[in-house]
Amino acid sequence: MARPDAARNPKTSGSIPPSGEKVAHLGDFHVLPRVAVITALAAPVGAVAALVAVGLLKLIALFTNLCFHGRFSIGEATPGTTTHWWLILLMPVLGGLVIGLMARFGSEKIRGHGMPEAIESILVGSSKVQPRVAVLKPVSSAISIGSGGPFGAEGPIIMTGGAVGSILAQFLRVTTDERKTLLVAGSAAGMAATFNAPLAAILLAVELLLFEWRPRSYLPVAVGAVTATLVRGPLLGTEPLFGGAHVPTELPASVYGLCVIAGLAAGLLALLATWLVYFSEDLFARLPVHWMWWPAIGGAVIGIGGLIEPRALGVGYDVIDRLLTGRATVGLILGILIVKTLIWGLSLGSGTSGGVLAPMFMIGGALGAAEGLVFPSVSPGFWALVSLAGVLGGVMRSPLTGIVFCVELTHEIHALVPMVITASSAYLLSVIVLKRSVLTEKLARRGLHLTREYSVDPLEVHLVRQLETLVTTTFRTDQTAADAGARLREAHQARDAEGVLAQRLYPVLDGGERLVGVVTRAELLHCAPDDQRPLVELARPAITAHPDETLRTIANRMAAHSVTRVVVTPRAAPHHAEGILSLRQLLEARRIDLHEEQHAERVLTPFRRIPRQRKPVLAAASTDALNDASGL
């Protein structure tokens, strides 16, 4: 039956909830007690990931000693200190050949620098990492870096730490999101253990891996990173990884202006490095040989570069330390800036195994050290430090991670503001010019899309009562399908677009006006004219919503039940059909958000001309009237 007194709902999306209607059941976060269980599981994941990280660092040292110094030792070693030039030329090629064989006959997933592979596993792999990848990835990376590859250990450690969390989760009955959280907790733990930088590891997880900022993901990741840092302490120490630049507490105003220039230069270097990596990848893709041989060819490029500047080989933490403490010579600065950039970008495109952070540390530090030859002196290594933050902000497009990373690596808190300026300037240039970063371009080339803009879902800030439409038509349980169909056909002939036909879902009520079920307009119109079935047999159970629920909750409910409309019932009277909410109303909430984003308006006018008093001449009076009308 029709309800003529409810033609339209006068409520609008911007209306204030009526007095007395509360939403006490809603909170700032959606948190279930189960988050405590996942958080507890992150602690052993963090501990194991830390041990794996330490083991990988020792394995890199072992291969470096074997390849370049002919000794079986896990002590610190660098490829550039060897006295045999032929080892510098030959070892990267042999290392690349071994990696190609491991990728061909072991797992192709060991190719690459780790983070894109971890992201891809989260996006399309249900956060499932194969156990053999957890073994082959660190070994291949140790061989790659130990044989002279100009890469970092952090990417492989992030992938391997993530594998630890993923494998544990695969033995447990957890959701895909919970498995993702444990994977990312392991990745963050590996990074925290490598660099003694738990906060930067957490920020990297947020900016690159989690794709959300929620208690259910932050808490396990934080526990994993902190646990890994605590485990690392007795094994590798708790001192900052690199020496500080001893930045003074007060800086001249001109320094801040030069930080903008340094940031733009870092952004340009980030553009060049990103272009170089994927230019190289395109070149290797055109080679008429199997991709198994590409790492060996990339190794030849590394070897040639190593003959020019041997200190560009390997992880190069000692070189980074010299740059950040102002002890690098002009030859070392230029050699690293040119040779390291070229051999890193060209060889990474070959599909070998190695990370990007340590090379960015070295290249960014060299850029800043080169600027320090021209810019006014602040403190030894100051410009290297701020440029390092800038390159990270531009290459990874994660400025917060880059800034906090540099602070944790050096404990130079007085350089915080200059680093913010530099990293933000580089980030600005990078996001304007490039669509993708060096970490996400590979995903795009595999047909995947990743957005890194996080915002509040507009469906979460609108309530049902703001957009619902009132019920205009209901039917009784004892009415027949034929009668209901006839009612709709009559409305169609009368073109009752604002009444019966505007509603597509009809509540079916019993004698006490209680909601029993719903029928759709399509179901009634397709019934035969002589169908005498009572609507109580035709009706399906109603999917309902309450006026104080969010549209996001209802959108999820619609998806779970595969419906496009729900009946709105008050909490105090759950069997009373108050209104209807459809996908159209959900899109209206999106339209409001789009309008707020794109529509520009002036709310206040700073200056307003006051018309001057004139003689009552017709022409002048007409002009004043036009000015008044236009608001001039």
C-alpha positions in Angstrom: 0.0 0.0 0.0 1.1 3.6 -0.7 2.1 6.1 1.9 1.2 9.5 0.4 2.6 11.4 3.3 6.1 10.4 2.6 6.9 11.5 -0.9 10.5 12.6 -0.4 13.0 12.6 2.4 13.9 16.2 3.2 17.3 15.2 4.7 20.4 16.2 2.8 24.0 15.1 2.9 25.1 18.1 4.9 22.4 18.0 7.5 23.2 17.9 11.2 21.8 14.8 13.0 18.6 15.6 14.8 18.8 16.3 18.5 18.8 13.2 20.6 20.0 10.9 17.8 23.4 9.6 18.9 26.0 7.5 17.3 27.6 6.1 20.4 28.2 2.7 18.8 30.7 4.3 16.3 34.3 4.9 17.2 37.5 6.4 15.7 38.8 2.9 14.7 37.4 -0.5 13.8 39.3 -2.7 16.2 38.6 -6.3 17.1 40.2 -8.1 20.1 41.9 -10.4 17.6 44.4 -7.7 16.9 46.1 -8.6 20.2 46.7 -12.1 18.9 48.3 -10.9 15.6 50.3 -8.3 17.6 51.7 -11.1 19.8 52.6 -13.2 16.8 54.6 -10.3 15.4 57.1 -10.5 18.3 58.6 -13.9 17.2 58.4 -12.8 13.6 60.5 -9.8 14.4 63.0 -11.8 16.4 63.5 -14.3 13.6 63.6 -11.6 10.9 66.4 -9.9 12.9 68.4 -13.1 13.1 67.9 -13.5 9.3 69.1 -9.9 8.7 72.2 -10.4 10.8 72.8 -13.7 9.0 72.5 -12.1 5.6 75.0 -9.3 6.6 77.5 -12.0 7.7 76.8 -14.0 4.5 77.6 -10.9 2.4 80.8 -10.4 4.3 81.7 -14.1 3.8 81.2 -14.0 0.0 83.1 -10.7 -0.2 86.1 -12.2 1.6 86.0 -15.3 -0.5 85.7 -13.5 -3.8 88.1 -10.7 -3.4 90.5 -11.6 -0.5 90.6 -15.4 -0.8 89.8 -16.0 2.9 87.0 -17.8 4.8 85.9 -15.1 7.1 82.8 -13.1 8.1 84.8 -10.1 9.2 84.1 -6.8 7.5 85.5 -6.6 4.0 85.1 -4.4 0.9 85.7 -5.4 -2.7 87.6 -2.2 -3.6 90.6 -3.0 -1.3 91.7 -6.0 -3.4 95.1 -5.7 -5.1 94.0 -7.8 -8.1 92.3 -5.9 -10.9 91.2 -9.0 -12.7 89.1 -10.0 -9.6 87.2 -6.7 -9.9 86.5 -7.4 -13.5 85.7 -11.1 -13.2 83.9 -11.6 -10.0 80.8 -9.6 -10.8 80.3 -11.6 -14.0 80.6 -14.9 -12.1 78.2 -13.7 -9.4 75.7 -12.6 -12.1 76.0 -16.0 -13.8 75.3 -17.8 -10.5 72.3 -15.6 -9.9 70.9 -16.2 -13.3 71.2 -20.0 -12.8 69.5 -19.7 -9.4 66.6 -17.7 -10.9 66.2 -20.0 -13.9 66.2 -23.3 -12.0 65.3 -22.2 -8.4 62.8 -19.3 -8.4 62.4 -16.4 -10.7 61.1 -14.3 -7.8 64.6 -13.8 -6.5 65.2 -11.3 -9.4 64.9 -7.7 -8.6 65.6 -5.5 -5.6 63.0 -6.9 -3.2 60.5 -4.2 -2.4 58.5 -4.4 -5.7 58.4 -8.1 -5.2 57.1 -7.7 -1.6 54.5 -5.2 -2.8 53.4 -7.5 -5.6 53.0 -10.4 -3.2 50.7 -8.2 -1.1 48.7 -6.9 -4.0 48.0 -10.0 -6.0 49.6 -12.9 -4.2 47.4 -12.9 -1.1 50.6 -12.2 0.9 51.8 -15.8 0.3 55.6 -16.2 -0.1 57.0 -19.5 -1.1 59.4 -21.0 1.5 62.1 -21.6 -1.1 62.1 -17.8 -1.9 62.9 -17.2 1.8 66.1 -19.3 1.3 67.1 -18.4 -2.2 66.6 -14.6 -2.0 69.1 -13.9 0.8 71.6 -16.3 -0.7 71.4 -14.8 -4.2 71.6 -11.3 -2.7 74.7 -12.3 -0.7 76.3 -13.6 -3.8 75.4 -10.6 -5.9 76.7 -8.0 -3.3 79.6 -10.2 -2.2 80.8 -10.5 -5.8 80.9 -6.7 -6.1 77.4 -5.8 -7.0 76.7 -2.1 -6.1 73.5 -2.9 -4.2 72.2 -2.8 -0.7 71.1 -5.6 1.5 67.9 -3.9 2.7 65.7 -4.9 -0.2 66.5 -8.6 0.0 66.1 -8.4 3.8 62.7 -6.8 3.5 61.7 -9.6 1.1 63.2 -12.3 3.3 61.8 -10.8 6.6 58.4 -10.6 4.9 58.7 -14.3 3.9 59.3 -15.2 7.6 56.0 -13.5 8.5 54.1 -14.9 5.6 55.3 -18.5 6.1 54.3 -18.3 9.8 50.9 -17.0 8.8 50.4 -19.7 6.2 50.6 -22.3 9.0 47.8 -20.5 10.9 44.2 -19.9 10.3 44.2 -16.2 9.5 42.6 -13.8 7.0 44.5 -12.4 4.1 44.7 -9.0 5.7 46.2 -10.6 8.9 48.7 -12.5 6.7 49.6 -9.3 5.0 50.2 -7.6 8.4 52.5 -10.4 9.5 54.4 -10.2 6.2 54.9 -6.5 6.6 55.9 -6.9 10.2 58.6 -9.2 9.1 59.7 -6.8 6.4 59.9 -3.9 8.8 61.7 -6.0 11.3 64.4 -6.9 8.8 64.9 -3.3 7.9 65.0 -2.2 11.5 67.6 -4.8 12.3 69.7 -3.9 9.3 69.9 -0.2 10.0 69.0 0.1 13.7 66.2 2.3 12.6 62.8 1.0 14.0 60.8 4.2 13.4 62.0 4.5 9.8 61.1 0.9 9.2 57.6 1.5 10.5 57.2 4.5 8.3 58.4 2.6 5.3 55.8 -0.1 6.0 53.1 2.6 6.1 54.2 4.5 3.1 55.0 1.6 0.8 53.7 -1.8 2.0 50.6 -1.6 4.2 48.3 0.5 2.0 46.4 1.5 5.1 46.9 3.3 8.4 44.9 1.3 11.0 45.5 -0.1 14.5 45.2 -3.7 13.2 48.3 -3.2 11.0 50.3 -0.5 12.8 50.5 -2.4 16.2 52.0 -5.7 14.8 54.4 -3.8 12.6 55.6 -1.7 15.5 56.0 -4.8 17.7 58.0 -6.5 15.0 60.3 -3.6 14.3 61.0 -3.0 18.0 61.6 -6.6 18.7 64.1 -6.8 15.8 65.9 -3.7 17.1 66.2 -5.2 20.6 67.5 -8.5 19.2 70.0 -6.7 16.9 71.6 -4.8 19.8 73.7 -7.6 21.4 74.7 -8.8 17.9 75.6 -5.7 16.0 75.5 -2.9 18.6 73.2 0.0 19.2 75.3 2.9 18.0 74.2 4.8 14.9 75.2 3.2 11.7 77.0 6.2 10.3 79.0 9.0 11.9 77.2 12.3 12.4 77.8 15.6 10.7 77.8 17.5 14.0 75.2 20.0 12.8 75.1 23.2 14.9 71.9 24.1 16.7 71.5 27.4 14.9 71.9 27.8 11.1 72.0 31.0 9.0 68.8 31.7 7.1 70.6 31.4 3.8 71.2 27.7 4.5 67.5 27.0 4.4 67.2 28.6 1.0 70.1 26.5 -0.3 68.4 23.4 1.1 65.6 24.1 -1.4 68.2 24.1 -4.2 69.8 20.9 -2.8 66.3 19.3 -2.8 65.6 20.2 -6.4 69.1 18.8 -7.4 68.3 15.6 -5.4 64.9 15.5 -7.3 66.7 15.7 -10.6 69.1 13.0 -9.6 66.1 10.8 -8.5 64.6 11.3 -12.0 67.8 10.4 -13.7 68.3 7.3 -11.5 64.7 6.1 -12.1 65.0 6.7 -15.8 68.4 4.9 -15.9 67.1 1.8 -14.2 64.2 1.3 -16.6 66.1 2.4 -19.6 68.5 -0.4 -18.8 65.7 -2.8 -18.3 64.3 -2.0 -21.7 67.8 -2.5 -23.2 68.1 -5.9 -21.6 64.7 -6.9 -22.8 65.8 -6.3 -26.4 68.8 -8.6 -26.1 68.5 -11.8 -28.2 69.6 -14.0 -25.3 67.6 -15.6 -22.4 67.1 -13.5 -19.3 69.2 -16.0 -17.4 72.3 -14.5 -18.9 71.4 -10.9 -18.2 72.8 -10.7 -14.6 76.2 -11.8 -16.0 76.1 -9.1 -18.6 75.2 -6.6 -15.9 78.1 -8.0 -14.0 80.4 -7.0 -16.8 79.2 -3.5 -16.6 79.9 -3.6 -12.8 83.4 -4.9 -13.4 84.2 -2.1 -15.9 82.9 0.5 -13.5 84.9 -1.1 -10.7 88.1 -0.7 -12.6 87.4 3.0 -12.8 86.3 3.5 -9.2 86.7 0.3 -7.1 85.1 1.9 -4.1 81.8 2.0 -6.0 81.5 -1.8 -5.6 79.6 -3.5 -2.8 77.3 -2.0 -0.2 79.9 0.7 0.6 78.9 1.6 4.2 82.5 2.8 4.8 82.2 5.2 1.8 78.9 6.5 3.1 80.5 7.1 6.4 83.3 9.1 4.8 80.8 11.2 2.9 78.6 11.9 5.9 81.6 12.9 8.1 83.2 15.1 5.5 86.3 13.0 5.0 85.8 12.1 1.3 88.2 13.5 -1.3 87.1 15.2 -4.5 88.1 12.2 -6.5 86.0 9.8 -4.4 83.0 12.2 -4.5 83.0 12.5 -8.3 83.8 8.8 -8.8 80.9 7.7 -6.6 78.5 10.2 -8.1 79.2 9.2 -11.6 80.4 5.6 -11.6 78.1 4.3 -8.8 75.0 5.9 -10.4 75.8 4.3 -13.8 76.8 0.8 -12.7 73.9 0.6 -10.2 71.2 1.8 -12.7 72.5 -0.3 -15.6 73.1 -3.5 -13.7 69.9 -3.3 -11.7 68.0 -3.4 -15.0 69.5 -6.8 -15.7 67.3 -8.4 -13.1 70.0 -9.3 -10.6 69.3 -9.4 -6.9 70.0 -6.4 -4.7 68.5 -3.4 -2.9 68.3 0.3 -3.6 68.6 2.0 -0.3 72.3 1.7 0.3 73.2 2.8 -3.3 70.9 5.8 -2.7 72.7 6.6 0.5 76.0 6.6 -1.3 74.8 8.5 -4.4 72.8 11.0 -2.3 75.8 11.6 0.0 78.1 12.1 -3.0 75.7 14.6 -4.5 75.6 16.6 -1.2 79.4 16.3 -0.8 79.8 17.8 -4.3 77.4 20.6 -3.4 79.5 21.2 -0.3 82.4 22.1 -2.5 80.4 25.1 -3.7 77.9 25.9 -0.9 79.0 27.6 2.2 80.4 25.3 4.9 78.0 24.5 7.7 79.7 21.4 9.3 81.6 18.5 7.8 79.1 16.3 5.9 76.1 18.6 6.4 75.3 18.9 2.7 75.9 15.2 2.2 73.4 14.4 5.0 70.6 16.7 3.7 71.0 15.6 0.1 70.9 12.0 1.2 67.4 12.7 2.7 66.5 14.5 -0.5 67.5 11.6 -2.8 65.5 9.2 -0.7 62.5 11.5 -0.8 62.8 11.8 -4.6 63.6 8.2 -5.5 61.3 6.4 -3.1 58.7 9.1 -2.9 58.6 8.5 0.8 59.8 11.8 2.3 58.8 10.9 5.9 60.7 7.7 5.7 63.8 9.4 4.2 63.9 12.1 6.8 63.4 9.8 9.8 65.9 7.3 8.3 68.6 9.9 8.1 68.0 11.0 11.7 68.2 7.4 13.0 71.2 6.6 10.9 73.2 9.5 12.2 71.3 10.8 15.3 71.7 14.3 13.9 68.5 15.8 15.2 69.7 19.4 14.6 69.6 18.6 10.8 65.9 17.8 11.0 64.5 21.1 9.5 67.0 21.2 6.7 66.3 17.6 5.8 62.5 18.3 5.8 63.1 21.2 3.4 65.4 19.2 1.1 63.4 15.9 1.1 60.1 17.8 0.5 61.6 19.8 -2.4 62.9 16.7 -4.1 59.5 15.0 -3.4 57.7 17.9 -5.0 59.7 17.7 -8.2 59.5 13.9 -8.4 55.8 13.6 -8.0 55.1 16.4 -10.5 57.4 15.0 -13.2 57.2 11.2 -12.7 54.1 9.1 -12.5 55.9 6.2 -10.9 58.9 5.7 -8.6 61.7 3.3 -9.1 59.8 1.0 -6.7 56.4 1.1 -8.4 57.3 1.4 -12.1 58.1 -2.3 -12.2 54.6 -3.1 -10.9 53.1 -0.9 -13.6 55.0 -2.8 -16.2 53.5 -6.0 -15.0 50.0 -4.6 -15.5 49.4 -3.6 -11.8 48.3 -0.3 -10.5 49.2 1.1 -7.1 48.0 4.4 -5.7 49.9 5.8 -2.8 47.4 8.5 -1.9 45.6 7.6 1.4 42.5 9.5 2.5 39.4 8.9 4.6 36.7 7.0 2.6 33.9 9.5 2.0 31.4 6.7 2.7 32.8 6.6 6.2 31.9 10.2 7.0 28.2 10.0 5.8 25.5 8.3 7.8 22.5 6.5 6.4 20.0 9.0 7.7 21.7 11.7 5.7 21.0 10.1 2.3 18.2 7.6 2.7 14.8 8.0 0.8 11.6 7.4 2.7 9.4 4.4 1.8 6.5 5.5 -0.4 5.0 2.1 -1.2 4.6 -1.1 0.8 2.7 -4.3 0.3 0.9 -6.7 2.6 1.8 -10.3 3.1 -1.6 -11.5 2.0 -1.6 -9.6 -1.3 -1.0 -11.7 -4.4 1.7 -11.2 -6.9 -0.9 -10.5 -9.5 -2.4 -7.6 -7.5 1.0 -6.1 -6.7 2.0 -6.4 -10.4 -1.2 -4.7 -11.5 -0.5 -1.9 -9.0 2.9 -1.2 -10.6 1.5 -1.4 -14.1 -1.2 1.1 -13.2 1.4 3.4 -11.8 3.4 3.1 -15.0 0.5 4.0 -17.1 -0.1 7.0 -14.9 3.6 7.9 -15.2 3.9 8.0 -11.4 7.7 8.5 -11.6 7.8 10.3 -8.3 5.8 7.7 -6.4 5.6 4.0 -6.8 8.0 3.5 -9.7 10.7 5.7 -8.1 11.0 3.0 -5.5 12.5 -0.3 -6.7 12.5 -2.3 -3.5 9.2 -2.8 -1.7 8.9 -3.9 2.0 6.3 -6.6 2.6 4.5 -6.0 5.9 2.3 -8.2 8.0 -1.0 -7.2 9.7 0.9 -5.5 12.5 3.0 -3.3 10.1 6.1 -5.4 10.8 8.7 -6.0 8.2 8.5 -9.6 6.9 10.6 -9.4 3.7 11.1 -7.5 0.5 10.3 -7.8 -3.2 11.8 -6.0 -6.1 10.0 -4.2 -8.9 11.5 -6.5 -11.5 10.2 -9.6 -9.7 6.6 -8.1 -9.6 6.6 -7.0 -13.2 7.7 -10.4 -14.4 4.9 -12.2 -12.5 2.1 -13.6 -14.6 -1.2 -11.5 -14.5 -2.9 -14.5 -12.9 -0.2 -15.4 -10.4 -2.1 -15.9 -7.2 0.9 -16.6 -4.9 0.8 -14.5 -1.7 3.7 -12.1 -1.5 4.8 -13.8 1.8 5.9 -16.7 -0.5 7.6 -14.5 -3.0 9.4 -12.1 -0.6 13.0 -12.6 0.4 14.6 -11.8 3.7 15.3 -8.1 4.0 18.9 -6.8 4.3 18.6 -3.9 6.6 20.5 -0.8 7.8 20.1 1.6 10.7 20.0 5.4 10.3 23.1 5.9 12.4 25.3 3.5 10.5 28.0 4.7 8.1 27.6 4.3 4.3 30.8 2.3 4.3 29.3 -0.2 6.6 26.3 -0.5 4.3 28.4 -0.8 1.2 30.3 -3.7 2.7 26.9 -5.3 3.7 25.6 -4.9 0.2 28.7 -6.5 -1.2 28.5 -9.4 1.3 24.9 -10.1 0.4 25.1 -9.2 -3.4 22.3 -6.6 -3.2 22.0 -3.1 -4.4 19.4 -1.8 -2.0 18.6 -2.2 1.7 15.7 -1.3 4.0 16.4 1.3 6.7 14.9 0.4 10.1 15.3 2.4 13.3 17.2 0.7 16.1 14.3 1.2 18.5 11.9 -0.4 16.0 13.9 -2.9 13.9 10.8 -4.3 12.2 9.6 -0.9 11.0 10.5 0.0 7.4 11.5 3.7 7.5 13.4 4.2 4.3 15.4 2.7 1.4 19.1 3.1 0.7 20.5 2.2 -2.7 23.8 2.4 -4.6 22.6 5.7 -6.0 22.9 7.2 -2.5 26.3 5.7 -2.1 27.4 7.4 -5.4 25.9 10.6 -4.1 28.3 10.6 -1.2 31.1 10.1 -3.7 29.8 13.0 -5.8 29.8 15.2 -2.7 33.4 14.3 -2.0 34.3 14.9 -5.7 32.6 18.3 -5.6 34.6 19.3 -2.5 37.8 18.3 -4.2 37.3 20.0 -7.6 34.9 22.9 -7.0 36.8 26.2 -6.3 35.0 29.1 -4.7 35.7 32.3 -2.9 34.1 32.4 0.5 35.3 35.8 1.7 36.0 38.9 -0.5 39.0 40.8 0.9 38.2 44.1 -0.8 34.9 45.5 -1.9 34.5 48.8 -3.7 32.0 51.2 -2.2 30.2 53.1 -4.9 30.9 56.8 -4.7 28.0 59.4 -4.4 27.3 60.9 -7.8 24.8 63.4 -9.2 21.6 61.8 -10.4 22.7 61.6 -14.0 21.1 58.7 -15.9 24.3 57.3 -17.3 26.2 57.5 -14.0 23.3 56.0 -12.1 23.2 53.1 -14.6 26.9 52.5 -14.1 26.6 52.5 -10.3 23.7 50.1 -10.5 25.8 47.7 -12.6 28.7 47.9 -10.1 26.4 47.2 -7.2 24.9 44.2 -9.1 28.3 42.7 -9.9 29.7 43.2 -6.4 32.6 45.4 -7.6 
